[in-house]
Amino acid sequence: MKKLFSSRVWILISTIIFVVIVDRIFTKKNEPKKIALPAIISGIWSAPDTNSIPHTKEGEMVLYGRALIANTAFYLGPKGKISHSTNGMNCQNCHLDAGTKPWGNNYSAVFSTYPKYRERLGAVETIEQRVNDCLERSLNGKALDSNSKEMKAILAYMKWLGQNVLKGQKPKGAGILQLVFLERAADTGKGKSVFGNKCAKCHQLTGQGQLNADGITFLYPPLWGAQSFTDGAGLHRLSRFAGYVKDNMPFGANYKAPQLTDEEAWDVAAYVNSQPRPHKTFSGDWPNISQKPFDQPFGPYADSFSAQQHKYGPFSPIQKAKQGMAKNKLF
């Protein structure tokens, strides 16, 4: 009897162990594959780890897209290996750290918010159109074929960056932070002093930047002149450039440790944007002129403020008038 009882106990124990092992194997096999979630620091978006890019054909496209953003001139610049269609700047000169830096004009919300209606176009804009818009305006270049490997790679990279951003949402840290308006116009004279003290070390007093040893790509990009962004670029709007400068410049600055005051950022942005640069005409921009932003530097305007004030401020009166016009139309 004792032996029979012992045998039954061991059979029971063995059965339990077997069931537990099978259950664990089955669960592990069927549990959803974990993806690399971006780290959240104080609610600010940060990019997924590049080590999580899969070793697949899709992953290869993501990596190629990242290379095109980080080193655009090598592929598409005046001496590029793919084409000679841009001015020599890199996409990441405006979209810092290959479009991953918080408040550094990053790409976190591209796939979550596009396609979307844009006032500048006066229609719904696709991601492909938005990419080409940057190539033409900021890099003074030619549009990519929407079906080209390069366009598909750039989109694959942007999609990977925004993989954990819900559709329709824009995470904190996306794009550029809007600075509080000055109560005065931005001062190009003061901005010149800021530039000499804080910016010229990298961008040179001439604003022409510094080339790498290869003579093809820029270590520090030109801020004006023939190889800089055009006057049709988003950064030629003062509020965009001032916010960008405040959280990212000089080299080493970030939103947690800025090196410029708000006034310095507005003034130096005004100085840089007052310098000569390539002109880019887009006759279809702002088909409804009442939708032009307060700091769009070129007329015509739906209000009575001067082009000078639209370019350098003060912007509060313009913004209040714009809001008043919108309210009157609504009610």
Secondary structure, DSSP 8 states (H G I E B T S, - for coil): -HHHHHHHHHHHHHHHHHHHHHHHHHHHHHS---------BTTB-----GGGS-SSHHHHHHHHHHHHHHTHHHHHSTT-SS---S-S--GGGTSHHHHTSTTSSBSTTHHHH-SEEETTTTEEE-HHHHHHHHHHHTS------TTSHHHHHHHHHHHHHTTTS-TT---TT-B-------SS---HHHHHHHIIIIIHHHH-TTS--EE-TTSSSEEE--SSSTTS--TTSGGGSHHHHHHHHHHH-STT-BTTB-SS-HHHHHHHHHHHHTS-------TTS-SSGGGS-TT--S---SSS--HHHHHH---HHHHHHHHHHHHHHH-
